[in-house]
Amino acid sequence: MILTAKIKSLWIRFWMRLGSPAPLGRLAMRLAALPVPPFYSRLVLAGMNPNGYISPHATIHHSGLSLGKNVYIDDGVLIYQDKAGGNVVLGDGVHLHRDIIIQTGQDGSVKIGPHTHIQPRCQFSAYKSPIQIGIGVEIAPYCAFYPYNHGFKPGEPIRNQPLQSKGGITIEDDVWLSVGVVVLDGVRIGKGAVVGAGAVVTQNIPADAIAVGNPARVVKMRGDLSLKDSKT
């Protein structure tokens, strides 16, 4: 589609005014996005309407989904409610980038706080216990959150054993999780903490800590960093 800049702007704004999570509203979002390049370029669309932007290539199968204002849901995102799954709540300005999966099953729910940005291909599987993500959290690609485990007693196939949990997952405000972090059941990551790439978090991480490794361990506090360290 070839449009002048002015016509393109009018086209986008007209259709985004009609956008909503309802089927006709999602059709309007599809039309608005036609002249806009994919991925980060479409973030601007979410700011044009309090209903935000939901890609036509996202799949939402969840009766308990609640959306704040100006939420961005990119291509390939799946929000799925399994049997007896709890709510999914996305706060104002949440960004869900490509191919993220959020699923809730029995006793599980997901709450993501305002202005949290989640990069592609992350997995949130809320079974047995909730997942709670705070305000302004930055989550890099390929992170995974599992507030449950399979039973593995001997003499019985693991697939037949019930799920079990040590408790929910809580990520407090202003946390940064690097690429490929895995967070397991019963874990709280404190406000302002940083977790390094590939870490597996099995125990609580205190506020403002820097943790790395498998299992993750605290190696430094942010307050101990010099200005030079914080820029490298």
ROVOTI-702430 format. One record per atom (N, C-alpha, C): residue number from 1; residue in three letters; x, y, z. Coordinates in steps of 0.001 Angstrom, whole numbers, padded with zeros to 6 digits. Each point is the difference from the previous one (the first is absolute). Layout:
<recs>
NUM|ala|X|Y|Z
...
</recs>
This chain:
<recs>
1|met|000849|-001191|000000
1|met|-000849|001191|000000
1|met|000884|001241|000000
2|ile|-000170|000877|-001024
2|ile|000809|001202|-000127
2|ile|-000866|001196|000374
3|leu|000368|000701|001048
3|leu|-000759|001154|000477
3|leu|000955|001152|000267
4|thr|-000488|001224|-000245
4|thr|000788|001146|000420
4|thr|000023|000033|001520
5|ala|000970|000738|000553
5|ala|000135|000051|001455
5|ala|-001267|000522|000661
6|lys|-000630|001019|-000591
6|lys|-001204|000585|000600
6|lys|-001163|-000980|-000040
7|ile|-000196|-000618|-001156
7|ile|-001097|-000973|-000122
7|ile|000251|-001192|000915
8|lys|001250|-000425|000069
8|lys|000350|-001113|000889
8|lys|-000359|000326|001441
9|ser|000356|001198|000459
9|ser|-000308|000404|001376
9|ser|-001510|000035|000244
10|leu|-000747|000572|-000958
10|leu|-001467|000052|000145
10|leu|-000601|-001399|000040
11|trp|000498|-000871|-000864
11|trp|-000471|-001392|-000056
11|trp|000198|-000689|001354
12|ile|001217|000103|000512
12|ile|000329|-000676|001257
12|ile|-000864|000532|001131
13|arg|-000103|001311|000117
13|arg|-000750|000594|001111
13|arg|-001496|-000295|-000109
14|phe|-000525|000000|-001207
14|phe|-001427|-000308|-000165
14|phe|-000316|-001397|000503
15|trp|000768|-000975|-000453
15|trp|-000318|-001374|000379
15|trp|000335|-000285|001459
16|met|001062|000604|000521
16|met|000335|-000229|001410
16|met|-001051|000585|000941
17|arg|-000693|001052|-000415
17|arg|-001089|000530|000835
17|arg|-001104|-001032|000195
18|leu|-000125|-000907|-000947
18|leu|-001047|-001019|000051
18|leu|000486|-001308|000622
19|gly|001272|-000060|000345
19|gly|000583|-001238|000494
19|gly|-000480|-000372|001389
20|ser|-000153|-001304|000219
20|ser|-000394|-000544|001303
20|ser|000285|-001492|-000005
21|pro|-000082|-000676|001173
21|pro|000216|-001453|000027
21|pro|-001132|-000805|-000654
22|ala|-001144|000630|-000272
22|ala|-001116|-000694|-000653
22|ala|000372|-000342|-001444
23|pro|-000698|-000965|-000618
23|pro|000369|-000421|-001357
23|pro|000061|001141|-001011
24|leu|-001007|000873|-000031
24|leu|000037|001108|-000948
24|leu|001113|000995|000351
25|gly|000241|000180|001300
25|gly|001087|000872|000422
25|gly|001354|-000542|-000413
26|arg|000167|-001314|000065
26|arg|001268|-000604|-000428
26|arg|000163|000098|-001516
27|leu|-001117|-000056|-000731
27|leu|000072|000225|-001444
27|leu|000486|001416|-000292
28|ala|-000487|000978|000778
28|ala|000450|001381|-000179
28|ala|001501|000119|000274
29|met|000487|-000704|001032
29|met|001434|000013|000292
29|met|000797|-000616|-001141
30|arg|-000533|-001052|-000605
30|arg|000680|-000626|-001138
30|arg|000149|001001|-001147
31|leu|-001079|000740|-000276
31|leu|000043|000980|-001081
31|leu|000963|001138|000330
32|ala|-000008|000432|001268
32|ala|000914|001069|000407
32|ala|001454|-000408|-000188
33|ala|000311|-001268|000221
33|ala|001385|-000472|-000037
33|ala|000515|-000256|-001403
34|leu|-000872|-000006|-001003
34|leu|000436|-000358|-001351
34|leu|001191|000819|-000500
35|pro|000010|001326|000166
35|pro|001146|000761|-000511
35|pro|001157|000143|000980
36|val|-000080|-000674|001142
36|val|001014|000171|001047
36|val|000920|-001223|000010
37|pro|001324|000188|-000025
37|pro|000907|-001157|000086
37|pro|-000250|-000796|001280
38|pro|000424|-001261|000042
38|pro|-000275|-000845|001166
38|pro|000916|000286|001180
39|phe|-000245|-000748|001070
39|phe|000829|-000052|001200
39|phe|-000013|001351|000704
40|tyr|001159|000548|000376
40|tyr|000018|001218|000809
40|tyr|-000701|001178|-000665
41|ser|-000050|000016|-001325
41|ser|-000633|001122|-000696
41|ser|-001474|000139|000364
42|arg|-000621|-001093|000411
42|arg|-001428|000053|000301
42|arg|-000303|000381|001450
43|leu|001034|000201|000802
43|leu|-000237|000434|001376
43|leu|-000775|001313|000051
44|val|000248|000865|-000982
44|val|-000676|001301|-000013
44|val|-001514|-000163|-000086
45|leu|-000472|-001086|-000609
45|leu|-001437|-000206|-000138
45|leu|-000675|-000146|001361
46|ala|000681|-000642|000938
46|ala|-000593|-000212|001330
46|ala|-000240|001311|000720
47|gly|000782|001034|-000336
47|gly|-000178|001287|000647
47|gly|-001101|000850|-000595
48|met|-000605|-000458|-001091
48|met|-001022|000792|-000684
48|met|-001408|-000247|000517
49|asn|-000151|-001019|000818
49|asn|-001339|-000383|000454
49|asn|000135|-000636|001378
50|pro|-000823|000422|000975
50|pro|000073|-000647|001318
50|pro|-000177|-001512|-000059
51|asn|-000670|-000499|-001044
51|asn|-000160|-001445|-000160
51|asn|001282|-000687|-000447
52|gly|001035|000804|-000307
52|gly|001275|-000568|-000384
52|gly|-000005|-000593|-001391
53|tyr|000960|-000890|-000260
53|tyr|000105|-000672|-001292
53|tyr|000159|-001492|000224
54|ile|-000858|-000777|-000650
54|ile|000081|-001462|000028
54|ile|000201|-000471|-001430
55|ser|001115|-000646|-000274
55|ser|000278|-000470|-001344
55|ser|-001076|-000971|-000475
56|pro|-000350|000065|-001291
56|pro|-000929|-000996|-000539
56|pro|000579|-001407|000013
57|his|001323|-000087|000185
57|his|000658|-001308|000039
57|his|000257|-000475|001431
58|ala|-000591|000677|000979
58|ala|000019|-000487|001386
58|ala|-001219|-000887|000220
59|thr|000149|-000978|000905
59|thr|-001102|-000910|000319
59|thr|-000385|000186|001462
60|ile|-001242|000360|000229
60|ile|-000491|000184|001365
60|ile|-001154|-000952|000230
61|his|000226|-000947|000891
61|his|-001022|-000974|000381
61|his|-000064|000009|001523
62|his|-000599|001058|000539
62|his|000019|000179|001452
62|his|-001163|000888|000432
63|ser|-000906|-000562|000789
63|ser|-001172|000762|000446
63|ser|000311|000928|001156
64|gly|001173|-000171|000636
64|gly|000348|000806|001160
64|gly|001077|001025|-000281
65|leu|000121|000432|-001264
65|leu|001027|000970|-000373
65|leu|-000484|001415|000277
66|ser|000823|000771|000710
66|ser|-000295|001402|000280
66|ser|001151|000856|-000511
67|leu|-000321|001000|-000817
67|leu|001013|000828|-000633
67|leu|-000059|001419|000542
68|gly|001164|000545|000394
68|gly|000095|001403|000334
68|gly|000033|000853|-001253
69|lys|000318|001273|000168
69|lys|000049|000913|-001130
69|lys|001300|-000167|-000779
70|asn|-000126|000164|-001339
70|asn|001159|000074|-000895
70|asn|000908|-001225|000071
71|val|-000593|-001172|000175
71|val|000748|-001257|-000020
71|val|000370|-000357|-001442
72|tyr|001186|-000560|-000180
72|tyr|000476|-000430|-001314
72|tyr|000162|-001522|000001
73|ile|-000686|-000680|-000920
73|ile|000074|-001458|-000131
73|ile|000403|-000308|-001445
74|asp|001185|-000570|-000169
74|asp|000627|-000141|-001309
74|asp|-000407|-001311|-000679
75|asp|000529|-000187|-001221
75|asp|-000256|-001215|-000783
75|asp|000397|-001251|000781
76|gly|-000798|-001041|-000139
76|gly|000358|-001295|000557
76|gly|-000183|-000150|001491
77|val|-000440|001039|000696
77|val|-000254|-000130|001434
77|val|-001213|-000922|000212
78|leu|000110|-000899|000980
78|leu|-001101|-000900|000366
78|leu|-000341|000212|001466
79|ile|-001255|000328|000268
79|ile|-000506|000105|001370
79|ile|-001099|-001034|000132
80|tyr|000244|-001025|000832
80|tyr|-000822|-001220|-000016
80|tyr|-000467|-000350|001404
81|gln|-001263|-000362|000111
81|gln|-000578|-000428|001275
81|gln|-000287|-001495|-000053
82|asp|000741|-000752|000800
82|asp|-000240|-001428|000131
82|asp|-001136|-000218|000999
83|lys|-000361|-001238|000224
83|lys|-001109|-000326|000892
83|lys|000221|000617|001384
84|ala|-000988|000761|000476
84|ala|000010|000640|001319
84|ala|001113|001042|000142
85|gly|000527|000497|-001114
85|gly|001045|001008|000058
85|gly|-000503|001330|000526
86|gly|000840|000681|000747
86|gly|-000352|001291|000570
86|gly|000207|001146|-000975
87|asn|-000095|001203|000520
87|asn|000027|001199|-000830
87|asn|001399|000327|-000518
88|val|000027|000761|-001094
88|val|001196|000660|-000501
88|val|-000297|001498|-000003
89|val|000820|000767|000709
89|val|-000188|001454|000101
89|val|001245|000684|-000531
90|leu|-000181|000837|-001019
90|leu|001097|000763|-000589
90|leu|-000220|001473|000324
91|gly|000947|000618|000703
91|gly|-000122|001391|000401
91|gly|000228|000970|-001149
92|asp|-000216|001273|000269
92|asp|000166|001043|-001012
92|asp|001398|-000052|-000622
93|gly|000031|000099|-001324
93|gly|001276|000123|-000692
93|gly|000858|-001243|-000033
94|val|-000559|-001164|000312
94|val|000763|-001253|-000113
94|val|000281|-000290|-001470
95|his|001219|-000460|-000285
95|his|000383|-000431|-001347
95|his|000258|-001498|000013
96|leu|-000715|-000734|-000838
96|leu|000251|-001421|-000210
96|leu|000472|-000174|-001441
97|his|001274|-000325|-000171
97|his|000551|-000132|-001344
97|his|-000194|-001418|-000536
98|arg|000555|-000254|-001156
98|arg|-000367|-001178|-000794
98|arg|000153|-001333|000725
99|asp|-000988|-000870|-000266
99|asp|000066|-001414|000366
99|asp|000085|-000259|001498
100|ile|-000463|000937|000800
100|ile|-000123|-000230|001445
100|ile|-001208|-000899|000244
101|ile|000145|-000925|000966
101|ile|-001117|-000848|000408
101|ile|-000324|000279|001463
102|ile|-001258|000321|000257
102|ile|-000509|000135|001368
102|ile|-001152|-000978|000145
103|gln|000124|-000923|000953
103|gln|-001072|-000973|000208
103|gln|-000287|-000146|001483
104|thr|-001286|-000149|000313
104|thr|-000398|-000227|001385
104|thr|-000796|-001302|000095
105|gly|000322|-000775|001040
105|gly|-000732|-001215|000294
105|gly|-000501|000044|001430
106|gln|-000378|-001136|000539
106|gln|-000610|-000061|001318
106|gln|000873|000664|001066
107|asp|-000606|000919|000749
107|asp|000644|000742|001098
107|asp|001073|000976|-000477
108|gly|000078|000235|-001294
108|gly|001011|000902|-000531
108|gly|-000606|001268|-000584
109|ser|000733|001084|000086
109|ser|-000396|001271|-000596
109|ser|001265|000773|-000338
110|val|-000154|001022|-000840
110|val|001134|000839|-000402
110|val|-000418|001457|000122
111|lys|000830|000785|000691
111|lys|-000209|001444|000077
111|lys|001300|000687|-000371
112|ile|-000066|000874|-001002
112|ile|001176|000718|-000481
112|ile|-000248|001486|000190
113|gly|000871|000642|000761
113|gly|-000197|001381|000391
113|gly|000247|001000|-001116
114|pro|-000452|001245|000208
114|pro|000116|001033|-001024
114|pro|001434|000216|-000482
115|his|000090|000260|-001312
115|his|001251|000409|-000646
115|his|001101|-001059|000107
116|thr|-000409|-001230|000120
116|thr|000940|-001117|-000094
116|thr|000119|-000418|-001459
117|his|001222|-000257|-000449
117|his|000272|-000336|-001390
117|his|000609|-001405|-000065
118|ile|-000623|-000861|-000786
118|ile|000427|-001396|-000090
118|ile|000372|-000294|-001444
119|gln|001234|-000419|-000203
119|gln|000537|-000222|-001335
119|gln|-000398|-001389|-000521
120|pro|000306|-000297|-001277
120|pro|-000570|-001185|-000639
120|pro|000306|-001339|000676
121|arg|-000947|-000912|-000194
121|arg|000124|-001434|000276
121|arg|000179|-000319|001482
122|cys|-000606|000796|000842
122|cys|-000047|-000342|001426
122|cys|-001220|-000867|000286
123|gln|000072|-000757|001093
123|gln|-001054|-000960|000361
123|gln|-000424|000232|001439
124|phe|-001307|000170|000203
124|phe|-000585|000130|001329
124|phe|-001037|-001117|000141
125|ser|000318|-001016|000808
125|ser|-000897|-001149|000175
125|ser|-000482|-000016|001438
126|ala|-001129|000608|000251
126|ala|-000501|000161|001366
126|ala|-000950|-001139|000344
127|tyr|000561|-001046|000574
127|tyr|-000772|-001119|000537
127|tyr|000351|-000146|001479
128|lys|-000985|-000336|000796
128|lys|000144|-000258|001443
128|lys|000224|001262|000834
129|ser|000642|001020|-000536
129|ser|000304|001222|000744
129|ser|000062|001178|-000973
130|pro|-000121|001230|000507
130|pro|-000014|001172|-000876
130|pro|001393|000473|-000402
131|ile|000030|000782|-001078
131|ile|001174|000748|-000432
131|ile|-000359|001474|000082
132|gln|000798|000771|000733
132|gln|-000243|001436|000135
132|gln|001256|000762|-000400
133|ile|-000154|000864|-000990
133|ile|001098|000807|-000515
133|ile|-000299|001457|000334
134|gly|000989|000724|000531
134|gly|-000215|001357|000476
134|gly|-000015|001060|-001084
135|ile|000215|001233|000428
135|ile|-000040|001173|-000868
135|ile|001385|000234|-000612
136|gly|000006|000326|-001296
136|gly|001246|000385|-000653
136|gly|001052|-001088|-000050
137|val|-000412|-001241|-000070
137|val|000938|-001125|-000092
137|val|000421|-000173|-001457
138|glu|001272|-000297|-000223
138|glu|000527|-000243|-001340
138|glu|000424|-001468|-000089
139|ile|-000640|-000726|-000908
139|ile|000235|-001437|-000138
139|ile|000494|-000281|-001407
140|ala|001222|-000518|-000105
140|ala|000631|-000267|-001287
140|ala|-000592|-001262|-000648
141|pro|000361|-000295|-001261
141|pro|-000558|-001173|-000671
141|pro|000325|-001325|000707
142|tyr|-000857|-000975|-000260
142|tyr|000184|-001397|000401
142|tyr|-000004|-000214|001518
143|cys|-000588|000891|000747
143|cys|-000154|-000247|001434
143|cys|-001218|-000888|000246
144|ala|000019|-000762|001098
144|ala|-001082|-000936|000297
144|ala|-000334|000035|001485
145|phe|-001296|-000146|000303
145|phe|-000502|000115|001363
145|phe|-000901|-001199|000280
146|tyr|000406|-000830|000978
146|tyr|-000726|-001230|000313
146|tyr|-000233|-000090|001508
147|pro|-001191|000368|000485
147|pro|-000266|-000078|001438
147|pro|-000499|-001383|000428
148|tyr|000508|-001035|-000643
148|tyr|-000400|-001370|000328
148|tyr|001103|-000951|-000431
149|asn|-000131|-001253|000423
149|asn|000906|-001060|-000406
149|asn|-000794|-001279|-000161
150|his|000531|-000938|-000753
150|his|-000598|-001333|-000068
150|his|000481|-000832|001185
151|gly|-000889|-000826|000512
151|gly|000451|-001018|000931
151|gly|000890|-001007|-000725
152|phe|000938|-000607|000727
152|phe|000881|-000968|-000669
152|phe|000342|-001170|000919
153|lys|-000969|-000419|000815
153|lys|000246|-001170|000842
153|lys|000214|-001225|-000880
154|pro|000786|-000970|000462
154|pro|000317|-001165|-000837
154|pro|-001198|-000913|-000185
155|gly|000061|-000802|-001068
155|gly|-000998|-001030|-000219
155|gly|-001244|000465|-000720
156|glu|-000036|001249|-000420
156|glu|-001172|000516|-000706
156|glu|000464|000995|-001051
157|pro|-000548|-000071|-001227
157|pro|000422|000942|-001042
157|pro|-000194|001449|000456
158|ile|000982|000833|-000281
158|ile|-000078|001396|000423
158|ile|-001238|000674|-000579
159|arg|-000370|-000354|-001221
159|arg|-001152|000656|-000629
159|arg|-001297|-000256|000755
160|asn|-000035|-001070|000828
160|asn|-001212|-000325|000756
160|asn|-000010|000598|001402
161|gln|001079|000636|000400
161|gln|000093|000500|001367
161|gln|-000538|001427|000085
162|pro|-000623|000353|001106
162|pro|-000609|001326|000122
162|pro|001049|001106|000069
163|leu|-000416|001182|-000440
163|leu|000862|001162|000144
163|leu|000071|000409|001464
164|gln|001109|000622|000370
164|gln|000169|000468|001368
164|gln|000693|001357|-000042
165|ser|-000119|000770|001072
165|ser|000554|001353|000002
165|ser|000460|000392|001389
166|lys|001125|000737|000052
166|lys|000474|000585|001251
166|lys|-000590|001394|000223
167|gly|-000774|000474|-000960
167|gly|-000602|001324|000097
167|gly|000177|000776|-001291
168|gly|-000598|001170|-000044
168|gly|000005|000804|-001206
168|gly|001336|000669|-000277
169|ile|000055|000661|-001139
169|ile|001153|000785|-000426
169|ile|-000367|001472|000108
170|thr|000864|000790|000634
170|thr|-000201|001445|000094
170|thr|001256|000715|-000485
171|ile|-000172|000845|-000996
171|ile|001075|000845|-000508
171|ile|-000376|001430|000370
172|glu|000765|000629|000869
172|glu|-000355|001333|000457
172|glu|000375|001066|-001042
173|asp|-000327|001262|000286
173|asp|000167|001099|-000945
173|asp|001461|000181|-000430
174|asp|000170|000471|-001239
174|asp|001298|000470|-000511
174|asp|001055|-001101|-000052
175|val|-000417|-001236|-000138
175|val|000938|-001120|-000157
175|val|000393|-000120|-001471
176|trp|001233|-000427|-000245
176|trp|000465|-000300|-001353
176|trp|000434|-001456|-000044
177|leu|-000662|-000780|-000858
177|leu|000365|-001395|-000237
177|leu|000631|-000100|-001381
178|ser|001231|-000491|-000065
178|ser|000715|-000106|-001271
178|ser|-000472|-001231|-000784
179|val|000605|-000214|-001154
179|val|-000448|-001044|-000932
179|val|000027|-001383|000654
180|gly|-001092|-000736|-000166
180|gly|-000025|-001403|000377
180|gly|-000081|-000296|001480
181|val|-000432|000933|000815
181|val|-000149|-000262|001433
181|val|-001210|-000905|000229
182|val|000152|-000981|000883
182|val|-001094|-000880|000411
182|val|-000281|000253|001479
183|val|-001263|000264|000325
183|val|-000406|000254|001382
183|val|-000965|-001106|000422
184|leu|000314|-000652|001125
184|leu|-000769|-001162|000452
184|leu|-000898|000341|001188
185|asp|-000751|-000972|000437
185|asp|-001055|000208|000998
185|asp|000556|000470|001343
186|gly|-000807|000842|000663
186|gly|000332|000465|001335
186|gly|001032|001101|000060
187|val|000293|000631|-001137
187|val|001087|000981|-000066
187|val|-000552|001425|-000002
188|arg|000680|000885|000725
188|arg|-000249|001446|-000050
188|arg|001308|000682|-000392
189|ile|-000066|000840|-001027
189|ile|001142|000800|-000411
189|ile|-000282|001441|000401
190|gly|000861|000555|000848
190|gly|-000255|001290|000614
190|gly|000138|001181|-000945
191|lys|-000560|001103|000410
191|lys|-000036|001226|-000791
191|lys|001401|000412|-000462
192|gly|000095|000311|-001302
192|gly|001253|000511|-000547
192|gly|001083|-001026|-000213
193|ala|-000285|-001284|000205
193|ala|001020|-001031|-000191
193|ala|000287|-000213|-001489
194|val|001195|-000517|-000277
194|val|000428|-000347|-001359
194|val|000414|-001467|000005
195|val|-000514|-000775|-000962
195|val|000343|-001418|-000098
195|val|000658|-000240|-001351
196|gly|001193|-000582|000022
196|gly|000798|-000174|-001205
196|gly|-000524|-001071|-000936
197|ala|000474|000045|-001241
197|ala|-000464|-000889|-001054
197|ala|000179|-001471|000377
198|gly|-001043|-000791|-000286
198|gly|000056|-001437|000212
198|gly|-000121|-000460|001434
199|ala|-000245|000901|000933
199|ala|-000096|-000400|001402
199|ala|-001277|-000808|000247
200|val|000079|-000917|000959
200|val|-001169|-000752|000461
200|val|-000238|000393|001448
201|val|-001115|000682|000244
201|val|-000264|000576|001313
201|val|-000856|-000965|000809
202|thr|000599|-000574|001045
202|thr|-000689|-000976|000844
202|thr|-000244|000517|001408
203|gln|000623|001137|000356
203|gln|-000163|000590|001330
203|gln|-000199|001505|-000145
204|asn|-000489|000621|001059
204|asn|-000263|001431|-000030
204|asn|001267|000804|-000301
205|ile|-000179|001093|-000745
205|ile|001073|000941|-000295
205|ile|-000363|001323|000677
206|pro|000870|000560|000839
206|pro|-000360|001237|000704
206|pro|-000036|001210|-000927
207|ala|-000628|001060|000471
207|ala|-000081|001246|-000756
207|ala|001386|000524|-000344
208|asp|000131|000531|-001218
208|asp|001228|000645|-000491
208|asp|001194|-000939|-000105
209|ala|-000252|-001303|000045
209|ala|001092|-000960|-000155
209|ala|000260|-000276|-001476
210|ile|001225|-000470|-000293
210|ile|000361|-000504|-001321
210|ile|000294|-001482|000175
211|ala|-000757|-000828|-000708
211|ala|000117|-001451|000166
211|ala|000283|-000654|-001344
212|val|000839|-001047|000028
212|val|000351|-000728|-001218
212|val|000099|-001487|000334
213|gly|-000035|-000829|-001069
213|gly|000339|-001414|000167
213|gly|-001176|-000938|000119
214|asn|000348|-001299|000092
214|asn|-000975|-001076|000144
214|asn|000486|-000951|001091
215|pro|-000641|000084|001190
215|pro|-001085|000908|000372
215|pro|000519|001426|000191
216|ala|-000903|000966|-000146
216|ala|000400|001402|000110
216|ala|000490|000313|001402
217|arg|001077|000779|000077
217|arg|000517|000456|001286
217|arg|000385|001467|-000115
218|val|-000103|000699|001104
218|val|000305|001430|000014
218|val|001513|000184|-000032
219|val|000486|000818|-000946
219|val|001430|000258|-000116
219|val|000357|001437|000361
220|lys|-000972|000865|000025
220|lys|000270|001409|000290
220|lys|-001329|000694|000242
221|met|000058|001154|000642
221|met|-001162|000864|000168
221|met|000170|001208|-000913
222|arg|-001085|000499|-000523
222|arg|000096|001141|-000912
222|arg|000639|001212|000678
223|gly|-000221|000150|001288
223|gly|000582|001111|000724
223|gly|001509|-000067|000096
224|asp|000587|-001187|-000260
224|asp|001451|-000153|000058
224|asp|000683|000378|-001309
225|leu|-000794|000201|-001063
225|leu|000589|000280|-001296
225|leu|000508|001437|-000066
226|ser|001144|000196|-000620
226|ser|000471|001349|-000317
226|ser|-000726|000477|-001248
227|leu|000073|001284|-000264
227|leu|-000610|000541|-001205
227|leu|000568|-000673|-001243
228|lys|001308|-000279|-000002
228|lys|000627|-000666|-001140
228|lys|-000562|-001402|-000195
229|asp|-000174|-000743|001103
229|asp|-000556|-001363|-000090
229|asp|-001375|000008|-000603
230|ser|-000840|000968|000388
230|ser|-001397|000020|-000422
230|ser|-000158|000301|-001482
231|lys|001090|000477|-000650
231|lys|-000068|000329|-001426
231|lys|000630|-001075|-000859
232|thr|000509|-001063|000596
232|thr|000674|-001024|-000785
232|thr|-000873|-001220|-000134
</recs>
